[in-house]
């Protein structure tokens, strides 16, 4: 069948499904499942005969959206909050997993820029971190207390301040995505360059090992969450720049709704990072090295599993396959 006739034959049906997705037409779960199965058949046909066509891209996106609609209309007997973190967010992370990859690639690139800049420009660290902080840290290193900066202030006061500051940084990474993702990349560049130059600074003064024992106690949750928040900003930006077959406004609504849910999932990790920084990091050099490593790699295993491994597990548990959305 020629593609033009295939489109003409099914156009009204596909437009009707768009209406359902946008909430303009209500359907019960059984009707939604029937629409989904029908759409999957159309997608399979298009993938076979028009694999590189925009029609295939459109149907792939449409099938993903209708699947989400079906899943959300099913009765959820468990606690809504549990469902959110256990099922809804992992499915969204799986759907937009390419953006998590993009965010990590940019993070690594920008961090390397910070390291290289610090290597070739000895004043770069002072410019990025501030002379007061640098001088204080140098003094701490000379006193064999590389993480001394984390020991000032009260535990609870520091924790609250850190948590709100980190949530603010994450919100900027996300919200700046409305500028086509460029704002998110700029915010990620700023934070990543700071991290890279920060780590090289300790290396340059022979205190990298001691600083890592303290910084990465809370840094694993904090930095990983920052990258996921950048992922959310990129999703938001892509929904504006690449609406595909949807109107730009409807594409933005879907992108905002999905990315905001993923963003919310980072808040518990940000809070945990703040608590660790406020209460634990100050004792980093006094605790056994084994305990440092258990906390650091344990944190990495938890957050890495949740965003990289668990989404695939949740997706595989769903009997009906989910297709990647293409923004």
C-alpha positions in Angstrom: 0.0 0.0 0.0 1.4 3.4 -0.9 2.0 5.6 2.2 -0.4 8.4 1.1 -3.3 5.9 1.0 -2.2 4.4 4.3 -2.4 7.9 5.9 -5.6 8.8 4.2 -7.2 5.5 5.4 -6.2 6.0 9.1 -6.0 9.8 9.5 -9.3 10.3 11.2 -8.6 7.5 13.7 -5.2 9.0 14.6 -6.7 12.4 15.0 -9.3 10.9 17.3 -6.5 9.3 19.4 -4.9 12.7 19.7 -8.1 14.1 21.1 -8.2 11.3 23.7 -4.5 12.0 24.7 -5.2 15.7 25.1 -8.2 14.9 27.3 -10.8 16.4 24.9 -12.5 13.0 24.5 -13.0 10.6 27.4 -12.6 6.9 27.0 -12.8 4.0 29.5 -9.8 1.8 30.0 -11.1 -1.0 27.7 -11.7 1.4 24.8 -8.2 2.9 25.4 -6.7 -0.6 25.2 -8.5 -1.3 22.0 -7.3 2.0 20.5 -3.7 1.2 21.6 -3.8 -2.3 20.1 -5.1 -0.9 16.8 -2.4 1.8 16.8 0.3 -0.7 17.5 -0.8 -2.6 14.4 -0.6 0.5 12.4 2.9 1.3 13.8 4.1 -2.3 13.0 2.8 -1.9 9.4 4.5 1.5 9.1 7.8 0.2 10.6 7.8 -2.6 8.0 6.9 -0.6 4.9 7.9 3.0 5.7 10.7 2.6 8.3 12.3 6.0 7.7 9.0 7.9 7.2 7.7 10.7 9.4 4.5 8.6 9.7 6.4 6.0 11.6 7.9 8.7 13.9 4.4 10.1 14.5 2.8 6.7 15.3 5.7 5.8 17.6 5.1 9.0 19.5 1.4 8.5 19.5 1.6 4.9 20.8 3.8 6.0 23.7 1.3 8.7 24.7 -1.7 6.5 24.5 0.1 3.9 26.5 0.8 6.4 29.3 -2.9 7.3 29.2 -3.9 3.7 29.6 -1.5 3.1 32.5 -2.6 6.1 34.4 -6.3 5.2 34.0 -5.8 1.8 35.6 -6.8 1.6 39.2 -3.9 1.9 41.5 -4.6 0.2 44.8 -1.2 1.1 46.4 -0.3 4.5 47.9 -0.2 7.3 45.4 3.2 8.4 46.5 4.6 4.9 46.3 3.1 4.5 42.8 4.7 7.8 41.8 8.3 6.8 42.7 7.9 3.1 42.1 6.2 3.1 38.7 5.4 6.5 37.2 8.8 8.2 37.4 10.8 5.1 36.3 8.5 4.8 33.2 9.1 8.4 32.3 12.8 8.1 32.9 12.8 5.1 30.5 10.8 7.0 28.0 13.2 10.0 28.0 16.3 8.0 28.8 18.2 9.5 25.8 18.1 12.9 27.6 19.7 11.5 30.7 22.5 10.3 28.4 22.8 13.7 26.9 22.9 15.4 30.3 25.7 13.1 31.5 27.7 13.7 28.3 27.5 17.5 28.7 28.3 17.2 32.4 31.4 15.2 31.7 32.5 17.6 29.0 31.9 20.7 31.1 33.7 19.2 34.1 36.7 18.4 31.9 36.7 22.0 30.7 36.9 23.1 34.4 39.8 20.7 35.0 41.7 21.8 31.9 41.1 25.5 32.6 42.5 25.1 36.1 45.6 23.3 34.8 46.5 26.0 32.3 45.4 29.0 34.3 46.5 29.1 37.9 44.2 32.1 38.6 41.1 30.3 37.3 40.3 28.6 40.6 40.4 31.9 42.4 38.0 33.4 39.9 35.6 30.5 40.0 35.6 29.7 43.8 36.6 33.1 45.2 39.9 34.1 46.9 38.4 33.9 50.4 37.3 30.3 50.0 40.5 29.3 48.2 42.8 30.9 50.9 40.7 29.3 53.7 40.9 25.9 52.1 44.6 26.2 51.5 45.0 26.9 55.2 42.8 23.9 56.1 44.9 21.6 53.8 48.1 22.8 55.6 46.5 21.8 58.9 45.7 18.4 57.5 41.9 19.2 57.5 41.0 19.4 53.8 37.2 19.3 54.6 37.5 21.9 57.3 35.1 24.2 55.4 32.3 21.8 56.1 32.8 21.9 59.8 31.7 25.5 60.4 28.2 26.4 61.6 25.6 24.2 63.4 24.6 20.9 61.9 20.9 21.6 61.6 21.4 25.2 60.4 23.9 24.1 57.7 21.6 21.3 56.6 18.6 23.5 56.0 20.7 26.1 54.2 22.4 23.5 52.0 19.1 21.8 51.1 17.4 25.0 50.1 20.5 26.1 48.1 20.7 22.8 46.2 17.0 22.8 45.5 17.4 26.3 44.1 20.3 25.2 41.9 18.2 22.2 40.6 15.2 24.4 39.9 17.4 26.7 37.8 18.8 23.8 35.8 15.2 22.7 35.1 13.3 26.0 34.6 16.0 27.4 32.4 15.1 24.7 29.9 12.3 27.0 28.7 15.0 28.8 26.7 15.2 25.9 24.3 17.5 24.0 26.6 20.3 26.6 26.2 19.6 28.0 29.7 19.9 24.5 31.2 23.2 23.9 29.4 24.6 27.2 30.6 23.6 26.5 34.2 25.1 23.0 33.9 28.3 24.5 32.4 28.6 26.9 35.4 28.2 24.1 38.0 30.3 21.5 36.2 33.2 23.9 35.5 33.2 24.8 39.2 33.2 21.1 40.2 36.1 20.3 37.8 38.2 23.2 38.9 37.3 22.5 42.6 38.6 18.9 42.3 41.8 19.9 40.5 42.4 22.5 43.1 42.7 19.7 45.8 44.8 17.6 43.5 47.2 20.5 42.9 47.7 20.8 46.6 48.1 17.0 47.2 44.8 16.7 49.1 42.6 15.0 46.5 42.2 11.7 48.4 41.3 13.5 51.7 38.9 15.9 50.0 37.2 13.0 48.1 36.6 11.2 51.4 34.4 14.1 52.5 33.1 15.8 49.3 31.7 12.7 47.7 29.9 11.6 50.9 27.2 14.0 49.9 28.4 14.8 46.4 27.1 11.5 44.9 23.5 12.3 45.6 24.0 16.1 45.0 25.8 15.9 41.6 23.8 12.9 40.2 20.5 14.8 41.1 21.9 17.9 39.4 22.5 15.9 36.2 19.0 14.5 36.3 17.6 18.0 36.8 19.6 19.0 33.7 17.9 16.1 31.9 14.5 17.6 32.9 15.6 21.0 31.5 16.6 19.4 28.2 13.3 17.6 27.9 11.5 20.9 28.5 13.6 22.6 25.9 13.1 19.8 23.3 9.4 19.9 23.8 9.5 23.6 22.7 12.0 23.2 19.8 10.8 19.9 18.4 7.0 19.6 18.7 6.8 17.2 15.7 3.2 16.5 14.8 1.8 18.3 17.9 1.2 22.0 18.3 4.1 23.7 20.1 1.8 24.5 23.0 0.5 20.9 23.4 4.1 19.6 23.0 5.2 22.0 25.8 2.4 20.9 28.1 3.4 17.2 27.7 7.1 18.0 28.1 6.5 20.1 31.2 4.2 17.6 32.8 6.6 14.7 32.3 9.8 16.5 33.1 8.3 18.1 36.2 7.5 14.6 37.6 11.1 13.5 37.0 12.4 16.7 38.6 10.3 16.1 41.7 11.9 12.6 42.0 15.3 14.3 42.6 14.1 16.2 45.7 14.5 13.2 48.2 18.0 12.7 47.0 18.8 16.4 47.3 17.4 16.4 50.9 19.6 13.3 51.7 22.6 15.1 50.3 22.0 18.1 52.5 21.6 16.0 55.6 24.8 14.1 54.9 26.7 17.3 54.2 25.4 18.9 57.3 25.8 16.0 59.7 28.3 13.5 58.3 30.8 15.3 56.0 32.2 17.3 58.8 33.4 13.9 60.4 34.7 12.5 57.1 38.4 12.4 58.1 37.7 11.0 61.5 35.7 8.0 60.3 37.3 4.7 59.0 38.0 4.8 55.3 35.9 1.7 54.9 32.8 3.6 56.2 33.6 6.5 53.8 33.6 4.1 50.9 30.5 2.3 52.0 28.5 5.6 52.1 30.0 6.9 48.8 29.5 3.7 46.7 26.3 2.8 48.5 24.8 6.2 47.5 26.1 5.7 44.0 24.5 2.3 43.8 21.2 3.5 45.0 20.8 6.5 42.8 22.4 4.9 39.8 20.1 1.9 40.1 17.1 4.1 40.4 17.7 6.2 37.2 19.7 3.8 35.1 18.6 0.2 35.9 15.2 0.3 37.6 13.4 2.1 34.7 14.2 -0.9 32.4 13.0 -3.3 35.0 9.7 -1.5 35.4 9.3 -1.3 31.7 9.9 -5.0 31.2 7.2 -5.8 33.8 4.6 -4.2 31.6 3.0 -6.8 29.4 2.3 -4.4 26.6 5.6 -2.9 25.2 6.1 0.8 25.5 7.7 2.7 22.6 10.0 5.6 23.0 8.5 9.0 22.6 10.3 11.1 20.0 10.4 14.8 20.9 
